[in-house]
Amino acid sequence: IATDMNHYQALGTSLCAMSLPAIVGTVTHFQKGNVIGRVAVPLAFGSFLGAYFGGRSVVGLNVPEEPMRYGFSALMFGLGTKTLLKV
């Protein structure tokens, strides 16, 4: 909304910006004993596979920007509504 980036550029930039804080947070929680390896490793592997193949498949490469934008907006609206209704 506030930049001239398209959806794909904004998503790629956002993912890049989240990488280092995610690594630092993971290391910190691991050092404090808050990471359960038997759960975290399969979860991370599944997330990697889903992101890699999802980004290269029908969804990532063949869906036009406009439907993805509306879908993301609907998802965010739904999650926000769910959060507000919990309070």
Disulfide bonds with the S-S distance in Angstrom:
none
